[in-house]
Amino acid sequence: MGLARTPDSSTLLYLLVRGRAFKVCFINFSVNIKNFCREDKEGVKRLISSIFMEIFNYERSRLEDIENVDKNYDKFLVAEEGGKIIGTIGLCKKGKSAGEIRRMYVAKEYRRKGVGTLLYNKIEAFSKKNGIIILILSTAPEMRDAIEFYTKNGFDITEETKQSDKSPYRRIFMEKKLK
């Protein structure tokens, strides 16, 4: 185990587990992970729209599922820093033992600083506690950082769709069996 400082003053902890080195970044800002409440709605929409603009070069204006989070999600968490929404993650149960991760986003300036890991770990713990044994999700191929994040967290790619007459969008489907 060793410690190091990064150029942005984050603290890195290097762990050796089963002969492999893992880098763990500690956040040097105050992040609050909490359940979504109505007051978060506009901040969540702003975050998601900004990420769509960044990655796809268009603003995501239709976010009907965020209009009624209580109805559309079994669990929806937000990460806040200084009152600003900097991350989101949602979970929808699919049958008795599966859950779909949806709307996992982290603001660009907070990526690779542990915010996504905090959000994901909370959702995984909630899933296990509630009898979910498999997590599924889909993402766009353009979301390379997300695909890398999910892969590092034990997800496997199960399917990749191509653009077709039925849909102009390509998707990558992933799943993880919980232990």
Rosetta silent file (secondary structure, phi, psi, omega in degrees, C-alpha in Angstrom):
SEQUENCE: MGLARTPDSSTLLYLLVRGRAFKVCFINFSVNIKNFCREDKEGVKRLISSIFMEIFNYERSRLEDIENVDKNYDKFLVAEEGGKIIGTIGLCKKGKSAGEIRRMYVAKEYRRKGVGTLLYNKIEAFSKKNGIIILILSTAPEMRDAIEFYTKNGFDITEETKQSDKSPYRRIFMEKKLK
SCORE:     score description
SCORE:     0.000 S_00000001
   1 L     0.000  137.516  177.954    0.000    0.000    0.000 S_00000001
   2 E  -147.640  158.035  179.005    1.318    3.460   -0.845 S_00000001
   3 E  -115.441  148.852  175.424    0.149    7.085   -1.003 S_00000001
   4 E  -150.155  157.721  175.023    0.813    9.718   -3.664 S_00000001
   5 E  -105.136  140.359  176.191   -0.461   13.205   -4.531 S_00000001
   6 L   -93.396  167.039  178.921   -1.851   14.036   -7.962 S_00000001
   7 L   -57.244  -28.313  179.993   -1.341   17.413   -9.687 S_00000001
   8 L   -90.913   13.124  177.318   -4.861   18.462   -8.580 S_00000001
   9 L    72.626   11.928  171.620   -3.986   17.610   -4.935 S_00000001
  10 L   -71.053  152.029  177.743   -6.206   14.535   -4.766 S_00000001
  11 E   -97.107  129.600  176.761   -4.754   11.786   -2.641 S_00000001
  12 E  -105.983  137.763  175.445   -4.089    8.459   -4.332 S_00000001
  13 E  -117.391  125.511  177.228   -3.885    5.217   -2.412 S_00000001
  14 E  -100.835  123.779 -179.928   -2.288    2.277   -4.141 S_00000001
  15 E  -111.863  143.927  175.000   -3.537   -1.100   -2.917 S_00000001
  16 E  -109.850  113.542 -178.902   -2.059   -4.476   -3.707 S_00000001
  17 E  -126.791  121.077 -179.804   -4.770   -7.126   -3.898 S_00000001
  18 L    50.302   42.676  176.726   -4.012  -10.663   -5.073 S_00000001
  19 L    79.076    0.577  179.609   -0.839   -9.471   -6.744 S_00000001
  20 E  -112.083  140.504  178.586   -2.545   -6.662   -8.678 S_00000001
  21 E   -90.470  134.803  177.087   -2.108   -2.959   -7.974 S_00000001
  22 E  -123.424  137.272  177.959   -5.233   -0.822   -7.750 S_00000001
  23 E   -98.962  126.801  177.972   -5.318    2.954   -7.704 S_00000001
  24 E  -119.753  125.825 -178.850   -7.908    4.524   -5.405 S_00000001
  25 E  -102.263  127.822  175.310   -8.481    8.278   -5.584 S_00000001
  26 E   -95.151  138.748 -175.345   -9.749   10.136   -2.540 S_00000001
  27 L   -84.181  136.493  177.820  -11.806   13.218   -3.205 S_00000001
  28 L  -103.576   35.816  173.649  -10.633   16.547   -1.817 S_00000001
  29 L  -144.200  163.735 -174.326  -14.066   18.136   -1.934 S_00000001
  30 L   -91.237  110.250  179.602  -17.233   17.497    0.013 S_00000001
  31 L  -107.981  131.680  177.221  -19.623   15.202   -1.846 S_00000001
  32 E  -113.092  119.554  175.050  -23.047   14.400   -0.475 S_00000001
  33 E   -99.011  124.845 -176.570  -24.812   11.330   -1.894 S_00000001
  34 E  -145.117  164.448  173.750  -28.534   11.470   -1.196 S_00000001
  35 E   -67.864  143.698  176.295  -31.887   10.252   -2.397 S_00000001
  36 L   -59.559  140.368  169.862  -33.451   12.361   -5.132 S_00000001
  37 L  -132.167  164.495 -175.020  -36.048   14.886   -4.016 S_00000001
  38 H   -53.683  -35.377 -178.858  -38.296   17.166   -6.090 S_00000001
  39 H   -64.320  -17.440 -179.119  -36.011   20.145   -5.520 S_00000001
  40 H   -84.259  -12.197 -169.901  -33.262   18.261   -7.402 S_00000001
  41 H   -54.178  -51.109 -176.576  -35.261   17.921  -10.630 S_00000001
  42 H   -67.153  -38.275  177.471  -33.988   21.008  -12.477 S_00000001
  43 H   -64.435  -38.996  177.148  -30.369   20.415  -11.418 S_00000001
  44 H   -64.956  -44.613  178.812  -30.568   16.807  -12.631 S_00000001
  45 H   -62.216  -41.213  178.299  -32.017   17.927  -15.963 S_00000001
  46 H   -61.770  -44.830 -179.388  -29.273   20.559  -16.361 S_00000001
  47 H   -60.824  -50.956 -177.612  -26.561   17.985  -15.651 S_00000001
  48 H   -62.095  -43.397  178.827  -27.936   15.422  -18.109 S_00000001
  49 H   -61.697  -40.661 -179.520  -28.476   18.053  -20.820 S_00000001
  50 H   -66.070  -36.084  179.071  -24.926   19.372  -20.412 S_00000001
  51 H   -70.686  -38.762  176.051  -23.465   15.880  -20.767 S_00000001
  52 H   -63.197  -39.210  177.707  -25.516   15.222  -23.900 S_00000001
  53 H   -64.212  -44.026 -179.199  -24.246   18.501  -25.331 S_00000001
  54 H   -62.183  -46.658 -171.514  -20.645   17.577  -24.449 S_00000001
  55 H   -91.334  -40.224 -174.325  -20.720   14.050  -25.884 S_00000001
  56 H  -108.241   -5.046  179.849  -23.371   14.111  -28.611 S_00000001
  57 L    63.146   33.030  169.868  -23.373   17.831  -29.449 S_00000001
  58 L  -150.738  152.439 -177.679  -27.087   18.257  -28.803 S_00000001
  59 L   -87.522  131.535  178.568  -29.132   19.175  -25.775 S_00000001
  60 L   -83.523  105.262 -175.872  -31.345   16.480  -24.323 S_00000001
  61 L   -96.891  -24.905 -178.741  -34.653   18.253  -23.828 S_00000001
  62 L   -94.746  103.417  179.330  -36.967   15.277  -23.346 S_00000001
  63 L  -129.808   57.335 -175.308  -36.391   13.862  -19.885 S_00000001
  64 H   -57.967  -35.864 -177.954  -39.872   12.600  -19.024 S_00000001
  65 H   -63.234  -27.489  179.976  -38.568   10.002  -16.585 S_00000001
  66 H   -78.316  -21.299  177.481  -37.084   12.778  -14.419 S_00000001
  67 H   -63.052  -30.661 -179.267  -40.475   14.492  -14.227 S_00000001
  68 L  -139.788   70.053 -176.975  -41.709   11.653  -12.025 S_00000001
  69 H   -58.497  -42.433 -178.125  -38.704    9.898  -10.497 S_00000001
  70 H   -58.281  -34.632 -179.696  -40.771    8.240   -7.738 S_00000001
  71 H   -80.978  -35.198 -170.590  -42.901    6.486  -10.355 S_00000001
  72 H   -94.389  -12.637 -176.527  -40.107    5.613  -12.791 S_00000001
  73 L  -134.157  146.590  172.837  -37.307    4.457  -10.464 S_00000001
  74 L   -83.944  -26.178  176.204  -36.979    2.167   -7.472 S_00000001
  75 E  -154.133  134.417  176.499  -33.950    4.182   -6.319 S_00000001
  76 E  -141.170  121.598 -177.513  -32.497    7.409   -7.661 S_00000001
  77 E  -114.232  149.677  172.480  -29.462    9.056   -6.091 S_00000001
  78 E  -125.407  148.358  172.489  -27.794   12.391   -6.667 S_00000001
  79 E  -106.454  130.473 -179.933  -24.304   13.544   -5.780 S_00000001
  80 E  -121.459  147.272  171.444  -24.041   17.152   -4.635 S_00000001
  81 E  -138.672  117.644 -179.587  -21.085   19.404   -4.004 S_00000001
  82 L    60.607   34.030  179.952  -21.772   22.826   -2.584 S_00000001
  83 L    82.295   -2.821 -179.284  -25.485   22.528   -3.398 S_00000001
  84 E  -100.656  134.846  176.328  -24.780   21.725   -7.077 S_00000001
  85 E   -73.376  120.341 -178.547  -25.841   18.400   -8.617 S_00000001
  86 E  -117.320   -6.104  179.500  -22.646   16.784   -9.933 S_00000001
  87 E  -165.151  156.032  178.857  -23.785   13.194  -10.459 S_00000001
  88 E  -144.678  156.922  169.674  -26.793   10.905  -10.751 S_00000001
  89 E  -158.895  139.286  178.053  -27.661    7.216  -10.845 S_00000001
  90 E  -127.432  156.557  177.882  -30.999    5.432  -11.009 S_00000001
  91 E  -134.316  131.427  175.217  -32.135    1.852  -10.564 S_00000001
  92 E  -120.960  124.291  176.458  -35.266    0.200  -11.953 S_00000001
  93 E   -69.402  140.280  177.268  -36.163   -3.318  -10.821 S_00000001
  94 E  -124.100   96.928 -175.288  -36.785   -5.744  -13.650 S_00000001
  95 L    76.008 -157.939 -175.555  -38.704   -8.710  -12.296 S_00000001
  96 L   -81.323  -31.958 -168.736  -37.775  -10.197   -8.929 S_00000001
  97 L  -128.191   10.747  178.646  -34.020  -10.436   -9.225 S_00000001
  98 E  -121.534  152.257  176.379  -32.720   -8.014  -11.875 S_00000001
  99 E  -138.229  141.820  178.799  -32.135   -4.290  -11.802 S_00000001
 100 E  -106.878  124.172  174.264  -31.389   -1.835  -14.576 S_00000001
 101 E   -81.030  130.166  179.444  -28.970    1.009  -13.955 S_00000001
 102 E  -136.911  156.098  172.997  -30.135    4.167  -15.689 S_00000001
 103 E    55.614   41.007  173.856  -29.132    7.824  -15.821 S_00000001
 104 E   -87.903  111.678 -179.120  -25.633    7.390  -14.420 S_00000001
 105 E  -140.012  144.807  173.842  -23.898   10.678  -15.160 S_00000001
 106 E  -133.002  132.668  178.681  -21.072   12.637  -13.559 S_00000001
 107 L   -55.436  142.370 -173.885  -20.221   16.240  -14.461 S_00000001
 108 H   -50.331  -44.974 -175.658  -17.061   16.443  -16.571 S_00000001
 109 H   -72.345   -6.786  179.782  -14.984   18.287  -13.960 S_00000001
 110 H  -112.142    2.088  179.429  -15.741   15.597  -11.341 S_00000001
 111 L   -71.637  150.333  179.864  -14.982   12.508  -13.421 S_00000001
 112 L    62.397   27.703  177.852  -12.174   10.194  -12.340 S_00000001
 113 L  -124.577   10.879  174.928  -12.347   11.637   -8.831 S_00000001
 114 L    98.366   -6.197 -177.587  -14.429    8.930   -7.182 S_00000001
 115 H   -66.243  -46.656  178.780  -17.915   10.428   -7.567 S_00000001
 116 H   -61.069  -39.285  178.536  -19.132    7.723   -9.976 S_00000001
 117 H   -64.693  -42.252  177.290  -17.728    5.027   -7.707 S_00000001
 118 H   -59.724  -47.347  179.604  -19.541    6.479   -4.698 S_00000001
 119 H   -62.268  -49.702 -177.445  -22.832    6.536   -6.609 S_00000001
 120 H   -61.575  -44.741 -178.261  -22.379    3.075   -8.091 S_00000001
 121 H   -60.615  -37.335  177.345  -21.378    1.467   -4.789 S_00000001
 122 H   -64.678  -42.676 -179.916  -24.521    2.823   -3.114 S_00000001
 123 H   -68.068  -40.413  178.753  -26.734    1.426   -5.875 S_00000001
 124 H   -63.981  -43.520  178.260  -24.988   -1.944   -5.812 S_00000001
 125 H   -61.452  -43.933  177.160  -25.390   -2.167   -2.011 S_00000001
 126 H   -59.658  -42.923 -178.865  -29.096   -1.232   -2.326 S_00000001
 127 H   -61.017  -49.856 -179.671  -29.498   -3.875   -5.040 S_00000001
 128 H   -60.413  -43.442 -179.132  -27.949   -6.647   -2.954 S_00000001
 129 H   -62.957  -27.126 -176.531  -30.006   -5.673    0.085 S_00000001
 130 L  -105.410   21.861  171.890  -33.177   -5.876   -2.029 S_00000001
 131 L    78.869   12.236  177.546  -32.566   -9.287   -3.594 S_00000001
 132 L   -81.934  128.590 -178.331  -31.227   -8.161   -6.953 S_00000001
 133 L  -112.859   -8.719  176.945  -28.672  -10.647   -8.253 S_00000001
 134 E  -141.388  134.344  175.659  -27.989   -9.208  -11.702 S_00000001
 135 E  -108.586  137.786  177.232  -27.519   -5.622  -12.863 S_00000001
 136 E  -126.597  160.007  175.954  -28.048   -4.642  -16.477 S_00000001
 137 E  -163.608  165.031  170.725  -27.562   -1.396  -18.369 S_00000001
 138 E  -135.046  150.217  179.572  -27.219    0.059  -21.814 S_00000001
 139 E  -147.555  170.999  178.576  -25.072    2.910  -22.991 S_00000001
 140 L   -92.025  146.777  178.493  -23.959    4.543  -26.208 S_00000001
 141 L   -58.406  -26.585  178.883  -20.617    3.627  -27.811 S_00000001
 142 L   -68.156  -17.410 -178.451  -19.678    7.322  -27.617 S_00000001
 143 L   -88.023   60.280 -174.916  -19.691    7.048  -23.811 S_00000001
 144 H   -59.081  -40.572  178.727  -16.218    5.486  -23.740 S_00000001
 145 H   -63.451  -38.073  179.191  -15.448    6.606  -20.183 S_00000001
 146 H   -65.779  -43.811  179.657  -18.697    5.032  -18.981 S_00000001
 147 H   -61.475  -43.324  177.530  -17.929    1.746  -20.736 S_00000001
 148 H   -62.134  -43.645  179.331  -14.467    1.714  -19.164 S_00000001
 149 H   -59.974  -49.476 -178.050  -15.970    2.480  -15.731 S_00000001
 150 H   -63.591  -40.954  178.922  -18.545   -0.311  -15.975 S_00000001
 151 H   -61.205  -44.273  178.745  -15.960   -2.805  -17.208 S_00000001
 152 H   -64.090  -23.630  179.471  -13.656   -1.963  -14.275 S_00000001
 153 L   -97.105   18.539  170.276  -16.623   -2.545  -11.964 S_00000001
 154 L    93.171    8.843  177.761  -17.234   -6.077  -13.247 S_00000001
 155 L   -84.162  145.997  175.107  -19.729   -5.564  -16.068 S_00000001
 156 E  -114.485  144.262  174.294  -19.480   -7.591  -19.268 S_00000001
 157 E   -75.106  127.977 -179.195  -20.691   -6.502  -22.695 S_00000001
 158 E  -107.973  -23.840 -178.154  -23.537   -8.805  -23.715 S_00000001
 159 E  -162.961  146.910  172.010  -24.686   -7.190  -26.949 S_00000001
 160 E  -128.805  126.736  178.371  -23.913   -4.335  -29.324 S_00000001
 161 L   -99.712  156.477  178.627  -26.584   -3.044  -31.658 S_00000001
 162 L  -107.628  164.354  171.895  -25.988   -1.262  -34.934 S_00000001
 163 L   -63.877  143.925 -179.710  -27.861    1.595  -36.537 S_00000001
 164 L  -147.775 -179.350  175.516  -30.819    0.294  -38.489 S_00000001
 165 L   -64.723  -30.613 -178.603  -34.019    1.344  -40.195 S_00000001
 166 L   -76.715  -32.867 -177.330  -35.774    0.801  -36.859 S_00000001
 167 L  -147.656  131.561  178.145  -33.372    2.901  -34.817 S_00000001
 168 L   -80.760   -1.887 -174.257  -30.715    5.475  -35.697 S_00000001
 169 L  -103.308  143.078  172.406  -28.951    4.792  -32.371 S_00000001
 170 L   -98.598  143.462 -179.542  -26.261    2.281  -31.537 S_00000001
 171 L  -134.766  150.828  172.016  -26.308    0.758  -28.038 S_00000001
 172 E  -118.300  126.643  179.865  -24.019   -1.360  -25.921 S_00000001
 173 E  -104.720  137.733 -176.427  -25.692   -3.655  -23.396 S_00000001
 174 E  -135.932  157.008  175.357  -23.835   -4.787  -20.291 S_00000001
 175 E  -149.306  159.073  178.273  -24.531   -6.922  -17.232 S_00000001
 176 E  -142.662  129.250  173.092  -22.999   -7.920  -13.925 S_00000001
 177 E   -86.079  126.480 -179.112  -23.891  -10.832  -11.682 S_00000001
 178 L   -84.474  146.430 -179.334  -23.792   -9.706   -8.046 S_00000001
 179 L  -107.294    0.000    0.000  -22.110  -11.900   -5.458 S_00000001
